[in-house]
């Protein structure tokens, strides 16, 4: 279905981004991977995706906290893979602390990576989508784009911000073949969440499994983690012709978290 399309997935060396990249590649899209990690492992992932799905897969090490690098990633993709049709803004980080103790530099870093990079990426990629009158912007927000939790001031502010930006871009592009939507995952067991579970377990002197169960019990009625593959399948749907008139929406996939 996505044969001939080119997708950038930011933060796709791990977790949700990798799941989304895999499902887009399985649908035939060429992929530009992005994110940090061990160079040999990233190269292994790149080769595996390309061989499994007979698509072209590139890698950009662009740091999403630096606007010039975000723009360079779009330029490099256009040069190496020919164009950018799909932009999945997924890279993100987390830090938790009460607002009065929240370090300024953590606020700045979370806003830069989780929100400003989304703006810079869209700004750089959307002109060529308009030229071809086809494009898909899929922003990975969070259940925390819809509701809040304590000790996540920067993350919740950034994720709420993403939903606003998603809607503005959807309105600006409404008369074109470009769409802009967001996905709001609940808990997904990725390195980002594993770190939070480990911190909780250390703080309370409990086990990882106990804290994982507690985390789900607090928020996610299904008591099951959402998977990167399920989120990838939703991203593929948003890139399909069936979603041509889905514009400016936030799709929760959260085991019932925000239905409460
Ligand atoms: P993860 O830590 O597994 O992956 C994050 C990815 O972003 C990695 O590839 C990492 O290298 C990359 N990254 C981090 N900083 C970067 C930077 N400055 N420049 C470029 N790449 C950078 O995390 P994840 O859980 O897969 O999270 C992915 C997205 O999903 C994030 O935006 C996160 O907020 C969101 N999300 C996650 C969950 C969850 O439960 N895991 C829930 C809701 C939303």
py3Dmol code that shows the C-alpha trace and the ligand (Angstrom):
import py3Dmol

protein = """\
ATOM      1  CA  UNK A   1       0.000   0.000   0.000  1.00  0.00           C
ATOM      2  CA  UNK A   2       2.848   2.442   0.758  1.00  0.00           C
ATOM      3  CA  UNK A   3       5.135   1.295  -2.027  1.00  0.00           C
ATOM      4  CA  UNK A   4       6.902   4.333  -3.530  1.00  0.00           C
ATOM      5  CA  UNK A   5       6.378   6.426  -0.378  1.00  0.00           C
ATOM      6  CA  UNK A   6       9.249   7.627   1.813  1.00  0.00           C
ATOM      7  CA  UNK A   7       8.847   7.932   5.585  1.00  0.00           C
ATOM      8  CA  UNK A   8      11.001   9.542   8.238  1.00  0.00           C
ATOM      9  CA  UNK A   9      10.412   8.120  11.711  1.00  0.00           C
ATOM     10  CA  UNK A  10      12.237  10.127  14.370  1.00  0.00           C
ATOM     11  CA  UNK A  11      13.505   8.207  17.397  1.00  0.00           C
ATOM     12  CA  UNK A  12      13.203   4.885  15.593  1.00  0.00           C
ATOM     13  CA  UNK A  13      16.277   3.105  16.952  1.00  0.00           C
ATOM     14  CA  UNK A  14      14.154   1.812  19.832  1.00  0.00           C
ATOM     15  CA  UNK A  15      10.669   1.307  21.226  1.00  0.00           C
ATOM     16  CA  UNK A  16       7.593   2.761  19.551  1.00  0.00           C
ATOM     17  CA  UNK A  17       9.508   4.436  16.716  1.00  0.00           C
ATOM     18  CA  UNK A  18      11.077   1.142  15.716  1.00  0.00           C
ATOM     19  CA  UNK A  19       7.653  -0.559  15.782  1.00  0.00           C
ATOM     20  CA  UNK A  20       6.198   2.184  13.577  1.00  0.00           C
ATOM     21  CA  UNK A  21       9.160   2.025  11.165  1.00  0.00           C
ATOM     22  CA  UNK A  22       8.743  -1.758  10.935  1.00  0.00           C
ATOM     23  CA  UNK A  23       5.012  -1.596  10.137  1.00  0.00           C
ATOM     24  CA  UNK A  24       5.538   1.198   7.559  1.00  0.00           C
ATOM     25  CA  UNK A  25       8.336  -0.835   5.919  1.00  0.00           C
ATOM     26  CA  UNK A  26       6.067  -3.905   5.937  1.00  0.00           C
ATOM     27  CA  UNK A  27       3.556  -1.800   3.975  1.00  0.00           C
ATOM     28  CA  UNK A  28       6.243  -1.012   1.403  1.00  0.00           C
ATOM     29  CA  UNK A  29       7.517   2.436   2.448  1.00  0.00           C
ATOM     30  CA  UNK A  30      11.207   3.341   2.245  1.00  0.00           C
ATOM     31  CA  UNK A  31      12.355   4.466   5.668  1.00  0.00           C
ATOM     32  CA  UNK A  32      14.761   6.986   7.180  1.00  0.00           C
ATOM     33  CA  UNK A  33      15.580   5.786  10.680  1.00  0.00           C
ATOM     34  CA  UNK A  34      16.691   8.290  13.301  1.00  0.00           C
ATOM     35  CA  UNK A  35      17.779   8.170  16.914  1.00  0.00           C
ATOM     36  CA  UNK A  36      20.700   7.354  19.159  1.00  0.00           C
ATOM     37  CA  UNK A  37      22.316   4.054  20.077  1.00  0.00           C
ATOM     38  CA  UNK A  38      25.135   1.680  19.315  1.00  0.00           C
ATOM     39  CA  UNK A  39      26.273   2.199  15.699  1.00  0.00           C
ATOM     40  CA  UNK A  40      26.649  -1.538  14.978  1.00  0.00           C
ATOM     41  CA  UNK A  41      23.180  -2.324  16.373  1.00  0.00           C
ATOM     42  CA  UNK A  42      21.605   0.502  14.372  1.00  0.00           C
ATOM     43  CA  UNK A  43      23.280  -0.773  11.203  1.00  0.00           C
ATOM     44  CA  UNK A  44      21.987  -4.276  11.989  1.00  0.00           C
ATOM     45  CA  UNK A  45      18.424  -2.920  12.387  1.00  0.00           C
ATOM     46  CA  UNK A  46      18.764  -0.920   9.162  1.00  0.00           C
ATOM     47  CA  UNK A  47      19.913  -3.950   7.162  1.00  0.00           C
ATOM     48  CA  UNK A  48      17.324  -6.268   8.701  1.00  0.00           C
ATOM     49  CA  UNK A  49      14.430  -3.920   7.859  1.00  0.00           C
ATOM     50  CA  UNK A  50      15.684  -3.381   4.301  1.00  0.00           C
ATOM     51  CA  UNK A  51      16.141  -7.116   3.663  1.00  0.00           C
ATOM     52  CA  UNK A  52      12.938  -8.304   5.366  1.00  0.00           C
ATOM     53  CA  UNK A  53      10.674  -5.949   3.439  1.00  0.00           C
ATOM     54  CA  UNK A  54      12.692  -5.221   0.260  1.00  0.00           C
ATOM     55  CA  UNK A  55      12.622  -1.473   0.909  1.00  0.00           C
ATOM     56  CA  UNK A  56      15.345   1.167   1.102  1.00  0.00           C
ATOM     57  CA  UNK A  57      16.305   2.079   4.656  1.00  0.00           C
ATOM     58  CA  UNK A  58      18.619   4.950   5.584  1.00  0.00           C
ATOM     59  CA  UNK A  59      19.787   6.281   8.924  1.00  0.00           C
ATOM     60  CA  UNK A  60      20.162   9.840  10.179  1.00  0.00           C
ATOM     61  CA  UNK A  61      21.830  10.486  13.518  1.00  0.00           C
ATOM     62  CA  UNK A  62      20.278  13.967  13.727  1.00  0.00           C
ATOM     63  CA  UNK A  63      19.796  15.238  17.286  1.00  0.00           C
ATOM     64  CA  UNK A  64      16.168  16.378  17.587  1.00  0.00           C
ATOM     65  CA  UNK A  65      17.119  18.923  20.250  1.00  0.00           C
ATOM     66  CA  UNK A  66      18.982  20.913  17.539  1.00  0.00           C
ATOM     67  CA  UNK A  67      16.780  22.588  14.905  1.00  0.00           C
ATOM     68  CA  UNK A  68      19.527  22.726  12.216  1.00  0.00           C
ATOM     69  CA  UNK A  69      19.956  18.942  12.548  1.00  0.00           C
ATOM     70  CA  UNK A  70      16.195  18.388  12.217  1.00  0.00           C
ATOM     71  CA  UNK A  71      16.288  20.354   8.953  1.00  0.00           C
ATOM     72  CA  UNK A  72      19.384  18.452   7.814  1.00  0.00           C
ATOM     73  CA  UNK A  73      17.584  15.123   8.424  1.00  0.00           C
ATOM     74  CA  UNK A  74      14.805  16.238   6.050  1.00  0.00           C
ATOM     75  CA  UNK A  75      17.388  17.384   3.465  1.00  0.00           C
ATOM     76  CA  UNK A  76      19.421  14.161   3.772  1.00  0.00           C
ATOM     77  CA  UNK A  77      16.277  12.038   3.353  1.00  0.00           C
ATOM     78  CA  UNK A  78      15.255  13.989   0.270  1.00  0.00           C
ATOM     79  CA  UNK A  79      18.724  13.533  -1.218  1.00  0.00           C
ATOM     80  CA  UNK A  80      19.182   9.857  -0.276  1.00  0.00           C
ATOM     81  CA  UNK A  81      15.646   8.502  -0.681  1.00  0.00           C
ATOM     82  CA  UNK A  82      14.236  11.059  -3.133  1.00  0.00           C
ATOM     83  CA  UNK A  83      11.580  12.840  -1.043  1.00  0.00           C
ATOM     84  CA  UNK A  84       9.645  12.877   2.232  1.00  0.00           C
ATOM     85  CA  UNK A  85       5.997  11.747   2.039  1.00  0.00           C
ATOM     86  CA  UNK A  86       5.428  10.667   5.625  1.00  0.00           C
ATOM     87  CA  UNK A  87       6.854  12.288   8.743  1.00  0.00           C
ATOM     88  CA  UNK A  88       6.359  10.431  12.005  1.00  0.00           C
ATOM     89  CA  UNK A  89       7.456  12.677  14.871  1.00  0.00           C
ATOM     90  CA  UNK A  90       8.156  10.195  17.615  1.00  0.00           C
ATOM     91  CA  UNK A  91      11.476  10.985  19.360  1.00  0.00           C
ATOM     92  CA  UNK A  92      10.877  11.776  22.984  1.00  0.00           C
ATOM     93  CA  UNK A  93      12.383  11.774  26.460  1.00  0.00           C
ATOM     94  CA  UNK A  94      10.968  11.838  29.969  1.00  0.00           C
ATOM     95  CA  UNK A  95      11.952  13.229  33.362  1.00  0.00           C
ATOM     96  CA  UNK A  96       9.861  13.252  36.514  1.00  0.00           C
ATOM     97  CA  UNK A  97       9.985  15.632  39.493  1.00  0.00           C
ATOM     98  CA  UNK A  98       7.561  17.954  41.290  1.00  0.00           C
ATOM     99  CA  UNK A  99       7.294  21.292  39.486  1.00  0.00           C
ATOM    100  CA  UNK A 100       9.137  23.233  42.217  1.00  0.00           C
ATOM    101  CA  UNK A 101      12.089  20.850  41.919  1.00  0.00           C
ATOM    102  CA  UNK A 102      11.976  20.396  38.130  1.00  0.00           C
ATOM    103  CA  UNK A 103      15.461  21.239  36.726  1.00  0.00           C
ATOM    104  CA  UNK A 104      15.354  24.082  34.164  1.00  0.00           C
ATOM    105  CA  UNK A 105      17.625  22.163  31.800  1.00  0.00           C
ATOM    106  CA  UNK A 106      15.278  19.132  31.850  1.00  0.00           C
ATOM    107  CA  UNK A 107      12.322  21.397  31.031  1.00  0.00           C
ATOM    108  CA  UNK A 108      14.267  22.908  28.117  1.00  0.00           C
ATOM    109  CA  UNK A 109      15.426  19.517  26.806  1.00  0.00           C
ATOM    110  CA  UNK A 110      11.949  17.935  26.960  1.00  0.00           C
ATOM    111  CA  UNK A 111      10.324  20.922  25.251  1.00  0.00           C
ATOM    112  CA  UNK A 112      13.049  20.948  22.576  1.00  0.00           C
ATOM    113  CA  UNK A 113      12.906  17.226  21.733  1.00  0.00           C
ATOM    114  CA  UNK A 114       9.255  16.371  22.448  1.00  0.00           C
ATOM    115  CA  UNK A 115       7.665  19.544  21.013  1.00  0.00           C
ATOM    116  CA  UNK A 116       9.926  22.005  19.155  1.00  0.00           C
ATOM    117  CA  UNK A 117      11.460  19.238  17.000  1.00  0.00           C
ATOM    118  CA  UNK A 118       7.932  18.420  15.795  1.00  0.00           C
ATOM    119  CA  UNK A 119       7.502  22.034  14.653  1.00  0.00           C
ATOM    120  CA  UNK A 120      10.909  22.156  12.949  1.00  0.00           C
ATOM    121  CA  UNK A 121      10.374  18.809  11.211  1.00  0.00           C
ATOM    122  CA  UNK A 122       6.934  19.745   9.896  1.00  0.00           C
ATOM    123  CA  UNK A 123       8.155  23.176   8.779  1.00  0.00           C
ATOM    124  CA  UNK A 124      11.020  21.594   6.825  1.00  0.00           C
ATOM    125  CA  UNK A 125       9.057  18.701   5.262  1.00  0.00           C
ATOM    126  CA  UNK A 126       5.595  20.091   4.506  1.00  0.00           C
ATOM    127  CA  UNK A 127       6.516  22.353   1.533  1.00  0.00           C
ATOM    128  CA  UNK A 128       7.453  19.351  -0.617  1.00  0.00           C
ATOM    129  CA  UNK A 129       4.317  17.481   0.530  1.00  0.00           C
ATOM    130  CA  UNK A 130       2.252  20.456  -0.689  1.00  0.00           C
ATOM    131  CA  UNK A 131       4.124  20.391  -4.035  1.00  0.00           C
ATOM    132  CA  UNK A 132       3.076  16.763  -4.629  1.00  0.00           C
ATOM    133  CA  UNK A 133      -0.317  17.283  -2.948  1.00  0.00           C
ATOM    134  CA  UNK A 134       0.180  14.216  -0.758  1.00  0.00           C
ATOM    135  CA  UNK A 135       1.651  13.877   2.684  1.00  0.00           C
ATOM    136  CA  UNK A 136       1.111  12.372   6.093  1.00  0.00           C
ATOM    137  CA  UNK A 137       2.205  13.874   9.382  1.00  0.00           C
ATOM    138  CA  UNK A 138       1.779  11.508  12.303  1.00  0.00           C
ATOM    139  CA  UNK A 139       2.764  12.892  15.681  1.00  0.00           C
ATOM    140  CA  UNK A 140       3.301  10.479  18.540  1.00  0.00           C
ATOM    141  CA  UNK A 141       1.834  12.343  21.504  1.00  0.00           C
ATOM    142  CA  UNK A 142       0.666  10.381  24.575  1.00  0.00           C
ATOM    143  CA  UNK A 143      -2.252   9.780  26.898  1.00  0.00           C
ATOM    144  CA  UNK A 144      -0.408  12.638  28.597  1.00  0.00           C
ATOM    145  CA  UNK A 145      -1.436  14.822  25.651  1.00  0.00           C
ATOM    146  CA  UNK A 146      -5.037  14.402  26.849  1.00  0.00           C
ATOM    147  CA  UNK A 147      -4.755  14.100  30.627  1.00  0.00           C
ATOM    148  CA  UNK A 148      -2.074  14.831  33.208  1.00  0.00           C
ATOM    149  CA  UNK A 149      -0.127  12.994  35.876  1.00  0.00           C
ATOM    150  CA  UNK A 150       1.807  14.499  38.771  1.00  0.00           C
ATOM    151  CA  UNK A 151       5.551  15.145  38.413  1.00  0.00           C
ATOM    152  CA  UNK A 152       5.492  15.323  34.601  1.00  0.00           C
ATOM    153  CA  UNK A 153       5.223  19.095  34.037  1.00  0.00           C
ATOM    154  CA  UNK A 154       7.445  19.300  30.957  1.00  0.00           C
ATOM    155  CA  UNK A 155       6.254  16.057  29.355  1.00  0.00           C
ATOM    156  CA  UNK A 156       2.553  16.818  29.811  1.00  0.00           C
ATOM    157  CA  UNK A 157       3.018  20.409  28.586  1.00  0.00           C
ATOM    158  CA  UNK A 158       4.915  19.195  25.499  1.00  0.00           C
ATOM    159  CA  UNK A 159       2.399  16.443  24.693  1.00  0.00           C
ATOM    160  CA  UNK A 160      -0.594  18.776  25.090  1.00  0.00           C
ATOM    161  CA  UNK A 161       1.316  21.185  22.841  1.00  0.00           C
ATOM    162  CA  UNK A 162       1.728  18.514  20.160  1.00  0.00           C
ATOM    163  CA  UNK A 163      -2.052  18.097  19.948  1.00  0.00           C
ATOM    164  CA  UNK A 164      -2.475  21.842  19.387  1.00  0.00           C
ATOM    165  CA  UNK A 165       0.208  21.885  16.705  1.00  0.00           C
ATOM    166  CA  UNK A 166      -1.356  18.812  15.047  1.00  0.00           C
ATOM    167  CA  UNK A 167      -4.687  20.649  14.755  1.00  0.00           C
ATOM    168  CA  UNK A 168      -3.177  23.870  13.394  1.00  0.00           C
ATOM    169  CA  UNK A 169      -1.294  21.976  10.678  1.00  0.00           C
ATOM    170  CA  UNK A 170      -4.449  19.978   9.860  1.00  0.00           C
ATOM    171  CA  UNK A 171      -6.405  23.216   9.339  1.00  0.00           C
ATOM    172  CA  UNK A 172      -3.684  24.809   7.229  1.00  0.00           C
ATOM    173  CA  UNK A 173      -3.495  21.690   5.022  1.00  0.00           C
ATOM    174  CA  UNK A 174      -7.226  20.902   5.018  1.00  0.00           C
ATOM    175  CA  UNK A 175      -7.764  21.630   1.325  1.00  0.00           C
ATOM    176  CA  UNK A 176      -4.737  19.558   0.269  1.00  0.00           C
ATOM    177  CA  UNK A 177      -3.745  15.904   0.187  1.00  0.00           C
ATOM    178  CA  UNK A 178      -1.631  16.432   3.291  1.00  0.00           C
ATOM    179  CA  UNK A 179      -3.044  15.323   6.652  1.00  0.00           C
ATOM    180  CA  UNK A 180      -1.834  15.822  10.196  1.00  0.00           C
ATOM    181  CA  UNK A 181      -2.911  13.603  13.082  1.00  0.00           C
ATOM    182  CA  UNK A 182      -1.652  12.415  16.440  1.00  0.00           C
ATOM    183  CA  UNK A 183      -1.502   9.085  18.237  1.00  0.00           C
ATOM    184  CA  UNK A 184      -1.814   9.008  22.021  1.00  0.00           C
ATOM    185  CA  UNK A 185      -0.352   5.802  23.439  1.00  0.00           C
ATOM    186  CA  UNK A 186      -0.936   4.645  26.993  1.00  0.00           C
ATOM    187  CA  UNK A 187       1.794   2.610  28.696  1.00  0.00           C
ATOM    188  CA  UNK A 188       4.075   0.781  26.265  1.00  0.00           C
ATOM    189  CA  UNK A 189       6.893  -1.339  27.674  1.00  0.00           C
ATOM    190  CA  UNK A 190       9.858   0.418  26.033  1.00  0.00           C
ATOM    191  CA  UNK A 191      13.224   1.556  27.483  1.00  0.00           C
ATOM    192  CA  UNK A 192      11.590   4.928  28.346  1.00  0.00           C
ATOM    193  CA  UNK A 193       8.997   3.248  30.584  1.00  0.00           C
ATOM    194  CA  UNK A 194      11.317   0.518  31.848  1.00  0.00           C
ATOM    195  CA  UNK A 195      13.485   3.289  33.349  1.00  0.00           C
ATOM    196  CA  UNK A 196      10.451   4.726  35.182  1.00  0.00           C
ATOM    197  CA  UNK A 197       9.482   1.276  36.487  1.00  0.00           C
ATOM    198  CA  UNK A 198      13.060   0.610  37.653  1.00  0.00           C
ATOM    199  CA  UNK A 199      13.150   3.995  39.477  1.00  0.00           C
ATOM    200  CA  UNK A 200       9.860   3.227  41.229  1.00  0.00           C
ATOM    201  CA  UNK A 201      11.060  -0.247  42.228  1.00  0.00           C
ATOM    202  CA  UNK A 202      14.305   1.167  43.661  1.00  0.00           C
ATOM    203  CA  UNK A 203      12.443   3.924  45.528  1.00  0.00           C
ATOM    204  CA  UNK A 204       9.909   1.525  47.075  1.00  0.00           C
ATOM    205  CA  UNK A 205      12.190  -1.502  47.453  1.00  0.00           C
ATOM    206  CA  UNK A 206       9.892  -3.676  45.321  1.00  0.00           C
ATOM    207  CA  UNK A 207      10.454  -5.711  42.172  1.00  0.00           C
ATOM    208  CA  UNK A 208      10.267  -4.592  38.536  1.00  0.00           C
ATOM    209  CA  UNK A 209       7.292  -6.904  37.913  1.00  0.00           C
ATOM    210  CA  UNK A 210       5.388  -5.576  40.961  1.00  0.00           C
ATOM    211  CA  UNK A 211       5.900  -1.988  39.820  1.00  0.00           C
ATOM    212  CA  UNK A 212       4.937  -2.791  36.217  1.00  0.00           C
ATOM    213  CA  UNK A 213       1.687  -4.303  37.519  1.00  0.00           C
ATOM    214  CA  UNK A 214       1.076  -1.248  39.763  1.00  0.00           C
ATOM    215  CA  UNK A 215       1.747   1.176  36.924  1.00  0.00           C
ATOM    216  CA  UNK A 216      -0.898  -0.535  34.775  1.00  0.00           C
ATOM    217  CA  UNK A 217      -3.334  -0.835  37.688  1.00  0.00           C
ATOM    218  CA  UNK A 218      -3.104   2.937  38.326  1.00  0.00           C
ATOM    219  CA  UNK A 219      -3.909   4.048  34.786  1.00  0.00           C
ATOM    220  CA  UNK A 220      -4.641   1.371  32.224  1.00  0.00           C
ATOM    221  CA  UNK A 221      -7.931  -0.550  32.723  1.00  0.00           C
ATOM    222  CA  UNK A 222      -6.915  -3.301  30.274  1.00  0.00           C
ATOM    223  CA  UNK A 223      -3.966  -4.074  32.605  1.00  0.00           C
ATOM    224  CA  UNK A 224      -1.970  -4.785  29.444  1.00  0.00           C
ATOM    225  CA  UNK A 225       0.808  -2.801  27.820  1.00  0.00           C
ATOM    226  CA  UNK A 226       0.091  -1.406  24.348  1.00  0.00           C
ATOM    227  CA  UNK A 227       2.681  -2.690  21.840  1.00  0.00           C
ATOM    228  CA  UNK A 228       4.832  -0.738  19.346  1.00  0.00           C
ATOM    229  CA  UNK A 229       3.417  -2.968  16.576  1.00  0.00           C
ATOM    230  CA  UNK A 230      -0.183  -2.024  17.427  1.00  0.00           C
ATOM    231  CA  UNK A 231       0.795   1.650  17.313  1.00  0.00           C
ATOM    232  CA  UNK A 232       2.584   1.004  14.022  1.00  0.00           C
ATOM    233  CA  UNK A 233      -0.584  -0.503  12.558  1.00  0.00           C
ATOM    234  CA  UNK A 234      -2.518   2.639  13.549  1.00  0.00           C
ATOM    235  CA  UNK A 235       0.154   4.796  11.881  1.00  0.00           C
ATOM    236  CA  UNK A 236      -0.187   2.685   8.713  1.00  0.00           C
ATOM    237  CA  UNK A 237      -3.957   3.241   8.766  1.00  0.00           C
ATOM    238  CA  UNK A 238      -3.413   7.008   9.071  1.00  0.00           C
ATOM    239  CA  UNK A 239      -1.202   6.790   5.962  1.00  0.00           C
ATOM    240  CA  UNK A 240      -3.825   4.825   4.003  1.00  0.00           C
ATOM    241  CA  UNK A 241      -6.421   6.238   1.551  1.00  0.00           C
ATOM    242  CA  UNK A 242      -9.100   5.306   4.124  1.00  0.00           C
ATOM    243  CA  UNK A 243      -7.723   8.096   6.321  1.00  0.00           C
ATOM    244  CA  UNK A 244      -7.673  10.803   3.620  1.00  0.00           C
ATOM    245  CA  UNK A 245     -10.277  12.847   5.519  1.00  0.00           C
ATOM    246  CA  UNK A 246      -9.011  12.174   9.015  1.00  0.00           C
ATOM    247  CA  UNK A 247      -7.609  15.569   9.918  1.00  0.00           C
ATOM    248  CA  UNK A 248      -6.374  17.058  13.165  1.00  0.00           C
ATOM    249  CA  UNK A 249      -7.381  14.114  15.339  1.00  0.00           C
ATOM    250  CA  UNK A 250      -5.815  12.558  18.411  1.00  0.00           C
ATOM    251  CA  UNK A 251      -6.191   8.762  18.473  1.00  0.00           C
ATOM    252  CA  UNK A 252      -5.841   7.243  21.904  1.00  0.00           C
ATOM    253  CA  UNK A 253      -4.523   3.673  22.036  1.00  0.00           C
ATOM    254  CA  UNK A 254      -4.279   3.344  25.760  1.00  0.00           C
ATOM    255  CA  UNK A 255      -6.076   0.267  27.086  1.00  0.00           C
ATOM    256  CA  UNK A 256      -8.916   2.520  28.264  1.00  0.00           C
ATOM    257  CA  UNK A 257      -6.770   5.013  30.242  1.00  0.00           C
ATOM    258  CA  UNK A 258      -8.492   8.163  28.954  1.00  0.00           C
ATOM    259  CA  UNK A 259     -11.979   6.613  28.837  1.00  0.00           C
ATOM    260  CA  UNK A 260     -12.123   6.836  32.642  1.00  0.00           C
TER     261      UNK A 260
END
"""
ligand_1 = """\
44
LIG
P 12.392 4.988 23.787
O 13.253 5.591 24.829
O 12.329 3.505 23.620
O 12.772 5.592 22.363
C 13.017 6.943 22.182
C 13.694 7.123 20.852
O 13.984 8.518 20.692
C 15.035 6.392 20.745
O 15.214 5.942 19.421
C 16.043 7.488 21.081
O 17.341 7.263 20.538
C 15.357 8.667 20.411
N 15.825 9.958 20.900
C 15.900 10.409 22.177
N 16.400 11.657 22.189
C 16.647 11.993 20.896
C 17.184 13.128 20.253
N 17.584 14.201 20.954
N 17.312 13.113 18.910
C 16.939 12.037 18.186
N 16.426 10.934 18.739
C 16.286 10.911 20.072
O 10.961 5.627 24.044
P 9.495 5.212 23.547
O 8.749 4.772 24.745
O 9.540 4.351 22.353
O 8.939 6.647 23.178
C 8.726 7.088 21.861
C 7.702 8.199 21.869
O 6.475 7.678 22.352
C 8.060 9.374 22.773
O 7.691 10.578 22.163
C 7.235 9.110 24.011
O 6.926 10.296 24.680
C 5.994 8.495 23.385
N 5.188 7.702 24.318
C 5.695 6.620 24.952
C 4.885 5.892 25.811
C 5.351 4.658 26.528
O 4.612 4.151 27.383
N 6.499 4.110 26.208
C 3.561 6.306 26.042
C 3.096 7.426 25.388
C 3.917 8.116 24.529
"""
view = py3Dmol.view(width=600, height=400)
view.addModel(protein, "pdb")
view.setStyle({"model": 0}, {"cartoon": {"style": "trace"}})
view.addModel(ligand_1, "xyz")
view.setStyle({"model": 1}, {"stick": {}})
view.zoomTo()
view.show()
